[in-house]
Amino acid sequence: MGLCFPCPGESAPPSPDVEEKRRKLAEAAERRQKEAASRGILNVQSVEEKRKKKEKIEKQIATSGPPPEGGLRWTVS
C-alpha cells in the first residue's frame, strides 16, 4: 500500500478548468445554504408561501403611507 506514481510516458490527469471549479463551488454553497435554511422544517413550500405572503403584506403597508389622521377607531358595544 504505497504511493502510486504515473507510469513513464503517461501524463498527469487533467486538472479541472478554473471556471468549472468555481461554478461547482458556487453550486455546492447554494445547496448547503438551502439545506441549512430548511433544516427542521417538514413542509418547505408552506413556509416559503407564508414568507412571501408576509413580505407582500409588509410591502403593501409600506407603500400605502401613514394612516389618516385619527388612526384606528375603536368602538365598544
mmCIF file of the N, C-alpha and C atoms, coordinates in Angstrom:
data_MODEL
# 
_entry.id   MODEL 
# 
loop_
_atom_site.group_PDB 
_atom_site.id 
_atom_site.type_symbol 
_atom_site.label_atom_id 
_atom_site.label_alt_id 
_atom_site.label_comp_id 
_atom_site.label_asym_id 
_atom_site.label_entity_id 
_atom_site.label_seq_id 
_atom_site.pdbx_PDB_ins_code 
_atom_site.Cartn_x 
_atom_site.Cartn_y 
_atom_site.Cartn_z 
_atom_site.occupancy 
_atom_site.B_iso_or_equiv 
_atom_site.pdbx_formal_charge 
_atom_site.auth_seq_id 
_atom_site.auth_comp_id 
_atom_site.auth_asym_id 
_atom_site.auth_atom_id 
_atom_site.pdbx_PDB_model_num 
ATOM 1   N N  . MET A 1 1  ? 0.831   -1.173 0.000   1.00 0.00 ? 1  MET A N  1 
ATOM 2   C CA . MET A 1 1  ? 0.000   0.000  0.000   1.00 0.00 ? 1  MET A CA 1 
ATOM 3   C C  . MET A 1 1  ? 0.884   1.248  0.000   1.00 0.00 ? 1  MET A C  1 
ATOM 4   N N  . GLY A 1 2  ? 1.518   1.448  -1.082  1.00 0.00 ? 2  GLY A N  1 
ATOM 5   C CA . GLY A 1 2  ? 2.376   2.604  -1.202  1.00 0.00 ? 2  GLY A CA 1 
ATOM 6   C C  . GLY A 1 2  ? 1.772   3.617  -2.133  1.00 0.00 ? 2  GLY A C  1 
ATOM 7   N N  . LEU A 1 3  ? 2.555   4.597  -2.434  1.00 0.00 ? 3  LEU A N  1 
ATOM 8   C CA . LEU A 1 3  ? 2.097   5.629  -3.356  1.00 0.00 ? 3  LEU A CA 1 
ATOM 9   C C  . LEU A 1 3  ? 2.154   5.107  -4.772  1.00 0.00 ? 3  LEU A C  1 
ATOM 10  N N  . CYS A 1 4  ? 1.220   5.528  -5.569  1.00 0.00 ? 4  CYS A N  1 
ATOM 11  C CA . CYS A 1 4  ? 1.171   5.108  -6.962  1.00 0.00 ? 4  CYS A CA 1 
ATOM 12  C C  . CYS A 1 4  ? 1.682   6.258  -7.819  1.00 0.00 ? 4  CYS A C  1 
ATOM 13  N N  . PHE A 1 5  ? 2.764   6.014  -8.529  1.00 0.00 ? 5  PHE A N  1 
ATOM 14  C CA . PHE A 1 5  ? 3.316   7.042  -9.405  1.00 0.00 ? 5  PHE A CA 1 
ATOM 15  C C  . PHE A 1 5  ? 2.859   6.778  -10.831 1.00 0.00 ? 5  PHE A C  1 
ATOM 16  N N  . PRO A 1 6  ? 2.695   7.834  -11.626 1.00 0.00 ? 6  PRO A N  1 
ATOM 17  C CA . PRO A 1 6  ? 2.271   7.612  -13.011 1.00 0.00 ? 6  PRO A CA 1 
ATOM 18  C C  . PRO A 1 6  ? 3.333   6.819  -13.773 1.00 0.00 ? 6  PRO A C  1 
ATOM 19  N N  . CYS A 1 7  ? 2.869   6.014  -14.674 1.00 0.00 ? 7  CYS A N  1 
ATOM 20  C CA . CYS A 1 7  ? 3.767   5.216  -15.493 1.00 0.00 ? 7  CYS A CA 1 
ATOM 21  C C  . CYS A 1 7  ? 4.595   6.142  -16.383 1.00 0.00 ? 7  CYS A C  1 
ATOM 22  N N  . PRO A 1 8  ? 5.807   5.767  -16.699 1.00 0.00 ? 8  PRO A N  1 
ATOM 23  C CA . PRO A 1 8  ? 6.617   6.607  -17.587 1.00 0.00 ? 8  PRO A CA 1 
ATOM 24  C C  . PRO A 1 8  ? 5.924   6.755  -18.939 1.00 0.00 ? 8  PRO A C  1 
ATOM 25  N N  . GLY A 1 9  ? 5.868   7.934  -19.444 1.00 0.00 ? 9  GLY A N  1 
ATOM 26  C CA . GLY A 1 9  ? 5.228   8.193  -20.738 1.00 0.00 ? 9  GLY A CA 1 
ATOM 27  C C  . GLY A 1 9  ? 3.790   8.665  -20.604 1.00 0.00 ? 9  GLY A C  1 
ATOM 28  N N  . GLU A 1 10 ? 3.187   8.470  -19.449 1.00 0.00 ? 10 GLU A N  1 
ATOM 29  C CA . GLU A 1 10 ? 1.815   8.947  -19.242 1.00 0.00 ? 10 GLU A CA 1 
ATOM 30  C C  . GLU A 1 10 ? 1.862   10.335 -18.632 1.00 0.00 ? 10 GLU A C  1 
ATOM 31  N N  . SER A 1 11 ? 0.902   11.157 -19.017 1.00 0.00 ? 11 SER A N  1 
ATOM 32  C CA . SER A 1 11 ? 0.842   12.495 -18.442 1.00 0.00 ? 11 SER A CA 1 
ATOM 33  C C  . SER A 1 11 ? -0.065  12.480 -17.213 1.00 0.00 ? 11 SER A C  1 
ATOM 34  N N  . ALA A 1 12 ? 0.053   13.501 -16.419 1.00 0.00 ? 12 ALA A N  1 
ATOM 35  C CA . ALA A 1 12 ? -0.773  13.619 -15.218 1.00 0.00 ? 12 ALA A CA 1 
ATOM 36  C C  . ALA A 1 12 ? -2.224  13.841 -15.632 1.00 0.00 ? 12 ALA A C  1 
ATOM 37  N N  . PRO A 1 13 ? -3.170  13.413 -14.813 1.00 0.00 ? 13 PRO A N  1 
ATOM 38  C CA . PRO A 1 13 ? -4.584  13.619 -15.169 1.00 0.00 ? 13 PRO A CA 1 
ATOM 39  C C  . PRO A 1 13 ? -4.874  15.118 -15.299 1.00 0.00 ? 13 PRO A C  1 
ATOM 40  N N  . PRO A 1 14 ? -5.761  15.464 -16.226 1.00 0.00 ? 14 PRO A N  1 
ATOM 41  C CA . PRO A 1 14 ? -6.055  16.886 -16.435 1.00 0.00 ? 14 PRO A CA 1 
ATOM 42  C C  . PRO A 1 14 ? -6.712  17.508 -15.206 1.00 0.00 ? 14 PRO A C  1 
ATOM 43  N N  . SER A 1 15 ? -6.315  18.709 -14.879 1.00 0.00 ? 15 SER A N  1 
ATOM 44  C CA . SER A 1 15 ? -6.919  19.408 -13.744 1.00 0.00 ? 15 SER A CA 1 
ATOM 45  C C  . SER A 1 15 ? -8.177  20.116 -14.239 1.00 0.00 ? 15 SER A C  1 
ATOM 46  N N  . PRO A 1 16 ? -9.173  20.262 -13.373 1.00 0.00 ? 16 PRO A N  1 
ATOM 47  C CA . PRO A 1 16 ? -10.415 20.912 -13.804 1.00 0.00 ? 16 PRO A CA 1 
ATOM 48  C C  . PRO A 1 16 ? -10.184 22.390 -14.157 1.00 0.00 ? 16 PRO A C  1 
ATOM 49  N N  . ASP A 1 17 ? -10.984 22.851 -15.085 1.00 0.00 ? 17 ASP A N  1 
ATOM 50  C CA . ASP A 1 17 ? -10.917 24.246 -15.512 1.00 0.00 ? 17 ASP A CA 1 
ATOM 51  C C  . ASP A 1 17 ? -11.261 25.151 -14.331 1.00 0.00 ? 17 ASP A C  1 
ATOM 52  N N  . VAL A 1 18 ? -10.647 26.312 -14.266 1.00 0.00 ? 18 VAL A N  1 
ATOM 53  C CA . VAL A 1 18 ? -10.860 27.234 -13.150 1.00 0.00 ? 18 VAL A CA 1 
ATOM 54  C C  . VAL A 1 18 ? -12.329 27.671 -13.091 1.00 0.00 ? 18 VAL A C  1 
ATOM 55  N N  . GLU A 1 19 ? -12.913 27.998 -14.249 1.00 0.00 ? 19 GLU A N  1 
ATOM 56  C CA . GLU A 1 19 ? -14.315 28.431 -14.278 1.00 0.00 ? 19 GLU A CA 1 
ATOM 57  C C  . GLU A 1 19 ? -15.247 27.299 -13.850 1.00 0.00 ? 19 GLU A C  1 
ATOM 58  N N  . GLU A 1 20 ? -14.968 26.091 -14.296 1.00 0.00 ? 20 GLU A N  1 
ATOM 59  C CA . GLU A 1 20 ? -15.798 24.942 -13.932 1.00 0.00 ? 20 GLU A CA 1 
ATOM 60  C C  . GLU A 1 20 ? -15.710 24.684 -12.425 1.00 0.00 ? 20 GLU A C  1 
ATOM 61  N N  . LYS A 1 21 ? -14.504 24.780 -11.889 1.00 0.00 ? 21 LYS A N  1 
ATOM 62  C CA . LYS A 1 21 ? -14.311 24.573 -10.456 1.00 0.00 ? 21 LYS A CA 1 
ATOM 63  C C  . LYS A 1 21 ? -15.062 25.631 -9.654  1.00 0.00 ? 21 LYS A C  1 
ATOM 64  N N  . ARG A 1 22 ? -14.984 26.898 -10.089 1.00 0.00 ? 22 ARG A N  1 
ATOM 65  C CA . ARG A 1 22 ? -15.676 27.996 -9.415  1.00 0.00 ? 22 ARG A CA 1 
ATOM 66  C C  . ARG A 1 22 ? -17.186 27.789 -9.461  1.00 0.00 ? 22 ARG A C  1 
ATOM 67  N N  . ARG A 1 23 ? -17.694 27.340 -10.625 1.00 0.00 ? 23 ARG A N  1 
ATOM 68  C CA . ARG A 1 23 ? -19.134 27.107 -10.785 1.00 0.00 ? 23 ARG A CA 1 
ATOM 69  C C  . ARG A 1 23 ? -19.600 25.995 -9.845  1.00 0.00 ? 23 ARG A C  1 
ATOM 70  N N  . LYS A 1 24 ? -18.829 24.917 -9.769  1.00 0.00 ? 24 LYS A N  1 
ATOM 71  C CA . LYS A 1 24 ? -19.200 23.804 -8.887  1.00 0.00 ? 24 LYS A CA 1 
ATOM 72  C C  . LYS A 1 24 ? -19.177 24.222 -7.421  1.00 0.00 ? 24 LYS A C  1 
ATOM 73  N N  . LEU A 1 25 ? -18.188 25.017 -7.042  1.00 0.00 ? 25 LEU A N  1 
ATOM 74  C CA . LEU A 1 25 ? -18.125 25.500 -5.664  1.00 0.00 ? 25 LEU A CA 1 
ATOM 75  C C  . LEU A 1 25 ? -19.326 26.383 -5.337  1.00 0.00 ? 25 LEU A C  1 
ATOM 76  N N  . ALA A 1 26 ? -19.720 27.235 -6.289  1.00 0.00 ? 26 ALA A N  1 
ATOM 77  C CA . ALA A 1 26 ? -20.879 28.106 -6.077  1.00 0.00 ? 26 ALA A CA 1 
ATOM 78  C C  . ALA A 1 26 ? -22.157 27.276 -5.935  1.00 0.00 ? 26 ALA A C  1 
ATOM 79  N N  . GLU A 1 27 ? -22.308 26.260 -6.776  1.00 0.00 ? 27 GLU A N  1 
ATOM 80  C CA . GLU A 1 27 ? -23.490 25.401 -6.693  1.00 0.00 ? 27 GLU A CA 1 
ATOM 81  C C  . GLU A 1 27 ? -23.538 24.670 -5.349  1.00 0.00 ? 27 GLU A C  1 
ATOM 82  N N  . ALA A 1 28 ? -22.388 24.188 -4.901  1.00 0.00 ? 28 ALA A N  1 
ATOM 83  C CA . ALA A 1 28 ? -22.343 23.483 -3.622  1.00 0.00 ? 28 ALA A CA 1 
ATOM 84  C C  . ALA A 1 28 ? -22.690 24.426 -2.469  1.00 0.00 ? 28 ALA A C  1 
ATOM 85  N N  . ALA A 1 29 ? -22.207 25.664 -2.537  1.00 0.00 ? 29 ALA A N  1 
ATOM 86  C CA . ALA A 1 29 ? -22.509 26.639 -1.485  1.00 0.00 ? 29 ALA A CA 1 
ATOM 87  C C  . ALA A 1 29 ? -24.002 26.944 -1.451  1.00 0.00 ? 29 ALA A C  1 
ATOM 88  N N  . GLU A 1 30 ? -24.605 27.109 -2.633  1.00 0.00 ? 30 GLU A N  1 
ATOM 89  C CA . GLU A 1 30 ? -26.056 27.374 -2.685  1.00 0.00 ? 30 GLU A CA 1 
ATOM 90  C C  . GLU A 1 30 ? -26.830 26.189 -2.117  1.00 0.00 ? 30 GLU A C  1 
ATOM 91  N N  . ARG A 1 31 ? -26.396 24.981 -2.465  1.00 0.00 ? 31 ARG A N  1 
ATOM 92  C CA . ARG A 1 31 ? -27.082 23.783 -1.979  1.00 0.00 ? 31 ARG A CA 1 
ATOM 93  C C  . ARG A 1 31 ? -26.975 23.683 -0.457  1.00 0.00 ? 31 ARG A C  1 
ATOM 94  N N  . ARG A 1 32 ? -25.785 23.951 0.092   1.00 0.00 ? 32 ARG A N  1 
ATOM 95  C CA . ARG A 1 32 ? -25.618 23.920 1.553   1.00 0.00 ? 32 ARG A CA 1 
ATOM 96  C C  . ARG A 1 32 ? -26.482 24.977 2.231   1.00 0.00 ? 32 ARG A C  1 
ATOM 97  N N  . GLN A 1 33 ? -26.560 26.171 1.616   1.00 0.00 ? 33 GLN A N  1 
ATOM 98  C CA . GLN A 1 33 ? -27.359 27.242 2.203   1.00 0.00 ? 33 GLN A CA 1 
ATOM 99  C C  . GLN A 1 33 ? -28.834 26.862 2.206   1.00 0.00 ? 33 GLN A C  1 
ATOM 100 N N  . LYS A 1 34 ? -29.305 26.253 1.117   1.00 0.00 ? 34 LYS A N  1 
ATOM 101 C CA . LYS A 1 34 ? -30.696 25.817 1.040   1.00 0.00 ? 34 LYS A CA 1 
ATOM 102 C C  . LYS A 1 34 ? -30.993 24.767 2.096   1.00 0.00 ? 34 LYS A C  1 
ATOM 103 N N  . GLU A 1 35 ? -30.083 23.801 2.242   1.00 0.00 ? 35 GLU A N  1 
ATOM 104 C CA . GLU A 1 35 ? -30.275 22.738 3.216   1.00 0.00 ? 35 GLU A CA 1 
ATOM 105 C C  . GLU A 1 35 ? -30.281 23.291 4.634   1.00 0.00 ? 35 GLU A C  1 
ATOM 106 N N  . ALA A 1 36 ? -29.420 24.243 4.917   1.00 0.00 ? 36 ALA A N  1 
ATOM 107 C CA . ALA A 1 36 ? -29.354 24.831 6.245   1.00 0.00 ? 36 ALA A CA 1 
ATOM 108 C C  . ALA A 1 36 ? -30.618 25.630 6.548   1.00 0.00 ? 36 ALA A C  1 
ATOM 109 N N  . ALA A 1 37 ? -31.161 26.307 5.536   1.00 0.00 ? 37 ALA A N  1 
ATOM 110 C CA . ALA A 1 37 ? -32.365 27.115 5.736   1.00 0.00 ? 37 ALA A CA 1 
ATOM 111 C C  . ALA A 1 37 ? -33.585 26.243 5.993   1.00 0.00 ? 37 ALA A C  1 
ATOM 112 N N  . SER A 1 38 ? -33.606 25.048 5.396   1.00 0.00 ? 38 SER A N  1 
ATOM 113 C CA . SER A 1 38 ? -34.785 24.194 5.541   1.00 0.00 ? 38 SER A CA 1 
ATOM 114 C C  . SER A 1 38 ? -34.607 23.123 6.603   1.00 0.00 ? 38 SER A C  1 
ATOM 115 N N  . ARG A 1 39 ? -33.537 23.154 7.352   1.00 0.00 ? 39 ARG A N  1 
ATOM 116 C CA . ARG A 1 39 ? -33.289 22.137 8.383   1.00 0.00 ? 39 ARG A CA 1 
ATOM 117 C C  . ARG A 1 39 ? -34.355 22.230 9.469   1.00 0.00 ? 39 ARG A C  1 
ATOM 118 N N  . GLY A 1 40 ? -34.993 21.115 9.727   1.00 0.00 ? 40 GLY A N  1 
ATOM 119 C CA . GLY A 1 40 ? -36.001 21.051 10.781  1.00 0.00 ? 40 GLY A CA 1 
ATOM 120 C C  . GLY A 1 40 ? -37.396 21.435 10.313  1.00 0.00 ? 40 GLY A C  1 
ATOM 121 N N  . ILE A 1 41 ? -37.548 21.813 9.044   1.00 0.00 ? 41 ILE A N  1 
ATOM 122 C CA . ILE A 1 41 ? -38.861 22.202 8.515   1.00 0.00 ? 41 ILE A CA 1 
ATOM 123 C C  . ILE A 1 41 ? -39.405 21.029 7.711   1.00 0.00 ? 41 ILE A C  1 
ATOM 124 N N  . LEU A 1 42 ? -40.617 20.601 8.028   1.00 0.00 ? 42 LEU A N  1 
ATOM 125 C CA . LEU A 1 42 ? -41.196 19.464 7.332   1.00 0.00 ? 42 LEU A CA 1 
ATOM 126 C C  . LEU A 1 42 ? -41.768 19.853 5.975   1.00 0.00 ? 42 LEU A C  1 
ATOM 127 N N  . ASN A 1 43 ? -42.439 20.998 5.891   1.00 0.00 ? 43 ASN A N  1 
ATOM 128 C CA . ASN A 1 43 ? -43.047 21.424 4.644   1.00 0.00 ? 43 ASN A CA 1 
ATOM 129 C C  . ASN A 1 43 ? -42.410 22.744 4.212   1.00 0.00 ? 43 ASN A C  1 
ATOM 130 N N  . VAL A 1 44 ? -41.384 22.654 3.391   1.00 0.00 ? 44 VAL A N  1 
ATOM 131 C CA . VAL A 1 44 ? -40.626 23.832 2.970   1.00 0.00 ? 44 VAL A CA 1 
ATOM 132 C C  . VAL A 1 44 ? -41.484 24.758 2.123   1.00 0.00 ? 44 VAL A C  1 
ATOM 133 N N  . GLN A 1 45 ? -42.320 24.192 1.244   1.00 0.00 ? 45 GLN A N  1 
ATOM 134 C CA . GLN A 1 45 ? -43.156 25.013 0.358   1.00 0.00 ? 45 GLN A CA 1 
ATOM 135 C C  . GLN A 1 45 ? -44.124 25.867 1.155   1.00 0.00 ? 45 GLN A C  1 
ATOM 136 N N  . SER A 1 46 ? -44.711 25.316 2.180   1.00 0.00 ? 46 SER A N  1 
ATOM 137 C CA . SER A 1 46 ? -45.654 26.058 3.013   1.00 0.00 ? 46 SER A CA 1 
ATOM 138 C C  . SER A 1 46 ? -44.969 27.241 3.678   1.00 0.00 ? 46 SER A C  1 
ATOM 139 N N  . VAL A 1 47 ? -43.770 27.010 4.188   1.00 0.00 ? 47 VAL A N  1 
ATOM 140 C CA . VAL A 1 47 ? -43.029 28.083 4.843   1.00 0.00 ? 47 VAL A CA 1 
ATOM 141 C C  . VAL A 1 47 ? -42.683 29.178 3.849   1.00 0.00 ? 47 VAL A C  1 
ATOM 142 N N  . GLU A 1 48 ? -42.283 28.805 2.640   1.00 0.00 ? 48 GLU A N  1 
ATOM 143 C CA . GLU A 1 48 ? -41.946 29.789 1.603   1.00 0.00 ? 48 GLU A CA 1 
ATOM 144 C C  . GLU A 1 48 ? -43.177 30.631 1.232   1.00 0.00 ? 48 GLU A C  1 
ATOM 145 N N  . GLU A 1 49 ? -44.337 29.966 1.093   1.00 0.00 ? 49 GLU A N  1 
ATOM 146 C CA . GLU A 1 49 ? -45.568 30.686 0.751   1.00 0.00 ? 49 GLU A CA 1 
ATOM 147 C C  . GLU A 1 49 ? -45.931 31.683 1.849   1.00 0.00 ? 49 GLU A C  1 
ATOM 148 N N  . LYS A 1 50 ? -45.801 31.277 3.105   1.00 0.00 ? 50 LYS A N  1 
ATOM 149 C CA . LYS A 1 50 ? -46.114 32.167 4.222   1.00 0.00 ? 50 LYS A CA 1 
ATOM 150 C C  . LYS A 1 50 ? -45.167 33.362 4.251   1.00 0.00 ? 50 LYS A C  1 
ATOM 151 N N  . ARG A 1 51 ? -43.877 33.102 3.985   1.00 0.00 ? 51 ARG A N  1 
ATOM 152 C CA . ARG A 1 51 ? -42.879 34.179 3.973   1.00 0.00 ? 51 ARG A CA 1 
ATOM 153 C C  . ARG A 1 51 ? -43.179 35.179 2.853   1.00 0.00 ? 51 ARG A C  1 
ATOM 154 N N  . LYS A 1 52 ? -43.529 34.667 1.668   1.00 0.00 ? 52 LYS A N  1 
ATOM 155 C CA . LYS A 1 52 ? -43.850 35.554 0.542   1.00 0.00 ? 52 LYS A CA 1 
ATOM 156 C C  . LYS A 1 52 ? -45.102 36.374 0.831   1.00 0.00 ? 52 LYS A C  1 
ATOM 157 N N  . LYS A 1 53 ? -46.096 35.738 1.457   1.00 0.00 ? 53 LYS A N  1 
ATOM 158 C CA . LYS A 1 53 ? -47.333 36.436 1.792   1.00 0.00 ? 53 LYS A CA 1 
ATOM 159 C C  . LYS A 1 53 ? -47.052 37.548 2.804   1.00 0.00 ? 53 LYS A C  1 
ATOM 160 N N  . LYS A 1 54 ? -46.210 37.250 3.793   1.00 0.00 ? 54 LYS A N  1 
ATOM 161 C CA . LYS A 1 54 ? -45.860 38.249 4.806   1.00 0.00 ? 54 LYS A CA 1 
ATOM 162 C C  . LYS A 1 54 ? -45.113 39.419 4.167   1.00 0.00 ? 54 LYS A C  1 
ATOM 163 N N  . GLU A 1 55 ? -44.171 39.119 3.265   1.00 0.00 ? 55 GLU A N  1 
ATOM 164 C CA . GLU A 1 55 ? -43.435 40.179 2.581   1.00 0.00 ? 55 GLU A CA 1 
ATOM 165 C C  . GLU A 1 55 ? -44.370 41.042 1.738   1.00 0.00 ? 55 GLU A C  1 
ATOM 166 N N  . LYS A 1 56 ? -45.349 40.413 1.094   1.00 0.00 ? 56 LYS A N  1 
ATOM 167 C CA . LYS A 1 56 ? -46.304 41.145 0.261   1.00 0.00 ? 56 LYS A CA 1 
ATOM 168 C C  . LYS A 1 56 ? -47.134 42.098 1.121   1.00 0.00 ? 56 LYS A C  1 
ATOM 169 N N  . ILE A 1 57 ? -47.580 41.620 2.272   1.00 0.00 ? 57 ILE A N  1 
ATOM 170 C CA . ILE A 1 57 ? -48.381 42.451 3.177   1.00 0.00 ? 57 ILE A CA 1 
ATOM 171 C C  . ILE A 1 57 ? -47.541 43.609 3.705   1.00 0.00 ? 57 ILE A C  1 
ATOM 172 N N  . GLU A 1 58 ? -46.282 43.324 4.086   1.00 0.00 ? 58 GLU A N  1 
ATOM 173 C CA . GLU A 1 58 ? -45.404 44.385 4.582   1.00 0.00 ? 58 GLU A CA 1 
ATOM 174 C C  . GLU A 1 58 ? -45.137 45.426 3.503   1.00 0.00 ? 58 GLU A C  1 
ATOM 175 N N  . LYS A 1 59 ? -45.004 44.974 2.275   1.00 0.00 ? 59 LYS A N  1 
ATOM 176 C CA . LYS A 1 59 ? -44.767 45.895 1.162   1.00 0.00 ? 59 LYS A CA 1 
ATOM 177 C C  . LYS A 1 59 ? -45.997 46.788 0.934   1.00 0.00 ? 59 LYS A C  1 
ATOM 178 N N  . GLN A 1 60 ? -47.188 46.193 1.026   1.00 0.00 ? 60 GLN A N  1 
ATOM 179 C CA . GLN A 1 60 ? -48.414 46.971 0.860   1.00 0.00 ? 60 GLN A CA 1 
ATOM 180 C C  . GLN A 1 60 ? -48.530 48.025 1.960   1.00 0.00 ? 60 GLN A C  1 
ATOM 181 N N  . ILE A 1 61 ? -48.207 47.650 3.171   1.00 0.00 ? 61 ILE A N  1 
ATOM 182 C CA . ILE A 1 61 ? -48.273 48.597 4.289   1.00 0.00 ? 61 ILE A CA 1 
ATOM 183 C C  . ILE A 1 61 ? -47.276 49.731 4.076   1.00 0.00 ? 61 ILE A C  1 
ATOM 184 N N  . ALA A 1 62 ? -46.081 49.390 3.612   1.00 0.00 ? 62 ALA A N  1 
ATOM 185 C CA . ALA A 1 62 ? -45.046 50.405 3.402   1.00 0.00 ? 62 ALA A CA 1 
ATOM 186 C C  . ALA A 1 62 ? -45.421 51.361 2.278   1.00 0.00 ? 62 ALA A C  1 
ATOM 187 N N  . THR A 1 63 ? -46.058 50.872 1.228   1.00 0.00 ? 63 THR A N  1 
ATOM 188 C CA . THR A 1 63 ? -46.403 51.728 0.091   1.00 0.00 ? 63 THR A CA 1 
ATOM 189 C C  . THR A 1 63 ? -47.688 52.512 0.323   1.00 0.00 ? 63 THR A C  1 
ATOM 190 N N  . SER A 1 64 ? -48.518 52.076 1.271   1.00 0.00 ? 64 SER A N  1 
ATOM 191 C CA . SER A 1 64 ? -49.787 52.772 1.494   1.00 0.00 ? 64 SER A CA 1 
ATOM 192 C C  . SER A 1 64 ? -49.587 54.091 2.233   1.00 0.00 ? 64 SER A C  1 
ATOM 193 N N  . GLY A 1 65 ? -48.453 54.252 2.865   1.00 0.00 ? 65 GLY A N  1 
ATOM 194 C CA . GLY A 1 65 ? -48.176 55.504 3.560   1.00 0.00 ? 65 GLY A CA 1 
ATOM 195 C C  . GLY A 1 65 ? -48.712 55.489 4.976   1.00 0.00 ? 65 GLY A C  1 
ATOM 196 N N  . PRO A 1 66 ? -48.588 56.626 5.662   1.00 0.00 ? 66 PRO A N  1 
ATOM 197 C CA . PRO A 1 66 ? -49.048 56.687 7.051   1.00 0.00 ? 66 PRO A CA 1 
ATOM 198 C C  . PRO A 1 66 ? -50.574 56.645 7.114   1.00 0.00 ? 66 PRO A C  1 
ATOM 199 N N  . PRO A 1 67 ? -51.125 56.192 8.235   1.00 0.00 ? 67 PRO A N  1 
ATOM 200 C CA . PRO A 1 67 ? -52.577 56.134 8.365   1.00 0.00 ? 67 PRO A CA 1 
ATOM 201 C C  . PRO A 1 67 ? -53.156 57.550 8.403   1.00 0.00 ? 67 PRO A C  1 
ATOM 202 N N  . PRO A 1 68 ? -54.428 57.695 8.032   1.00 0.00 ? 68 PRO A N  1 
ATOM 203 C CA . PRO A 1 68 ? -55.051 59.015 8.073   1.00 0.00 ? 68 PRO A CA 1 
ATOM 204 C C  . PRO A 1 68 ? -55.120 59.548 9.499   1.00 0.00 ? 68 PRO A C  1 
ATOM 205 N N  . GLU A 1 69 ? -55.386 60.843 9.625   1.00 0.00 ? 69 GLU A N  1 
ATOM 206 C CA . GLU A 1 69 ? -55.473 61.481 10.946  1.00 0.00 ? 69 GLU A CA 1 
ATOM 207 C C  . GLU A 1 69 ? -56.460 60.731 11.832  1.00 0.00 ? 69 GLU A C  1 
ATOM 208 N N  . GLY A 1 70 ? -56.112 60.568 13.045  1.00 0.00 ? 70 GLY A N  1 
ATOM 209 C CA . GLY A 1 70 ? -57.010 59.897 13.986  1.00 0.00 ? 70 GLY A CA 1 
ATOM 210 C C  . GLY A 1 70 ? -56.658 58.436 14.158  1.00 0.00 ? 70 GLY A C  1 
ATOM 211 N N  . GLY A 1 71 ? -55.983 57.839 13.203  1.00 0.00 ? 71 GLY A N  1 
ATOM 212 C CA . GLY A 1 71 ? -55.576 56.443 13.327  1.00 0.00 ? 71 GLY A CA 1 
ATOM 213 C C  . GLY A 1 71 ? -56.756 55.500 13.366  1.00 0.00 ? 71 GLY A C  1 
ATOM 214 N N  . LEU A 1 72 ? -56.646 54.458 14.143  1.00 0.00 ? 72 LEU A N  1 
ATOM 215 C CA . LEU A 1 72 ? -57.709 53.461 14.242  1.00 0.00 ? 72 LEU A CA 1 
ATOM 216 C C  . LEU A 1 72 ? -58.821 53.957 15.157  1.00 0.00 ? 72 LEU A C  1 
ATOM 217 N N  . ARG A 1 73 ? -60.012 53.516 14.839  1.00 0.00 ? 73 ARG A N  1 
ATOM 218 C CA . ARG A 1 73 ? -61.162 53.877 15.666  1.00 0.00 ? 73 ARG A CA 1 
ATOM 219 C C  . ARG A 1 73 ? -61.646 52.640 16.375  1.00 0.00 ? 73 ARG A C  1 
ATOM 220 N N  . TRP A 1 74 ? -61.851 52.783 17.657  1.00 0.00 ? 74 TRP A N  1 
ATOM 221 C CA . TRP A 1 74 ? -62.326 51.659 18.445  1.00 0.00 ? 74 TRP A CA 1 
ATOM 222 C C  . TRP A 1 74 ? -63.745 51.950 18.894  1.00 0.00 ? 74 TRP A C  1 
ATOM 223 N N  . THR A 1 75 ? -64.545 50.921 18.815  1.00 0.00 ? 75 THR A N  1 
ATOM 224 C CA . THR A 1 75 ? -65.915 51.062 19.304  1.00 0.00 ? 75 THR A CA 1 
ATOM 225 C C  . THR A 1 75 ? -66.154 49.986 20.365  1.00 0.00 ? 75 THR A C  1 
ATOM 226 N N  . VAL A 1 76 ? -66.932 50.363 21.378  1.00 0.00 ? 76 VAL A N  1 
ATOM 227 C CA . VAL A 1 76 ? -67.259 49.422 22.429  1.00 0.00 ? 76 VAL A CA 1 
ATOM 228 C C  . VAL A 1 76 ? -68.753 49.184 22.368  1.00 0.00 ? 76 VAL A C  1 
ATOM 229 N N  . SER A 1 77 ? -69.105 47.919 22.318  1.00 0.00 ? 77 SER A N  1 
ATOM 230 C CA . SER A 1 77 ? -70.545 47.637 22.259  1.00 0.00 ? 77 SER A CA 1 
ATOM 231 C C  . SER A 1 77 ? -71.006 46.840 23.437  1.00 0.00 ? 77 SER A C  1 
# 
